[in-house]
Amino acid sequence: MTLGESDLDLGLTHGWRSDNVGRLLLAGFSFFEGRLMGRLEQSGFSMVRHVHFNVLRHLDPDGTRIVDLAARAQITKGSMGKIVKECEQLGLVQLRVDPQDGRAKVVSFAAKGIELMQAIRNAMTEVQAEMTCITGEEDMRAMQRALRALHGHAACDERARPAQVRVRG
């Protein structure tokens, strides 16, 4: 199928498809994540993949059940179980039986996982500083305020995020 005159009238050839808030947020996230992953690789954590952040960003310091990690990451329990297994094989997390429910497993950080979290924190600080150099301090603060407002709204209004949406990460 080729574009006809009416398709062009709809603006399909114009920049609105790439210059909108959603695409710009995604581009900003991709920039941040790419720089972060590069710094982690330089810090000796080249084995970490994007999918591992589904565990790392949701894991409580004293441990979290797999089912709770899955709910927080908005993925299935089975998918979370596979990611946790990968993280365990990499030495990032350890599993223990849940003392309240012997059928459930609690995931907690292993020593290497704690080292990784420290590397992530350092890398995030560096990447945010790099972004501030690009945008300027005033724009960076404004962007953070706007993103916090959106995050707070989404947390207060679960209808803002359809149930079938899966958060990348």
C-alpha positions, 0 to 999 in steps of 0.5 A: 500500500502506498501513501495517497494524497489523503494520507499526507493530509493526516500529517504522516510525513511530519515530525509529530510522530518523533517529536512528542513527549512519549518519544522524547521520554523514551529517547531520554531514557535510552540515553540514560540507560545506555550511558548507565550500562556502559559505565557498569561494563567499565566497572566490571559488571558487563554480565548485567543485562537490562532485564536484571533491573526488574529484580534489582530496582524492586528488591528490598534490602531485607529481601522480597518474595518473587511474587512481590517482585513480579507485581512491582515489575508488572511481569508474570511470576514465571518471568520473574522467576527466570530473571531471579534464577539468572541473577542467582547464577551471576551471584547477584542474589540469593534465595531462601525459604520464606519463614512465613510460607515455606512454599515461597522463596525470598530473594535477597542481595548477595555480596556481589549484588551489593557491590553492583548496587553501589556501582549503579549508584555511582554510575547514576550520579555520573550519568545525571551529571553528564545530562546536567552538562547537556541540559543545564542545571535549571532545565535538569531541575525542571525536568526532574520536577515534571517527571516527579509530578507525573510519577506521583500522579501515576502512583495516585491514579492507577487508571493512568496506566492500563493493566496490560502495559508492561514496564520495560526494564 
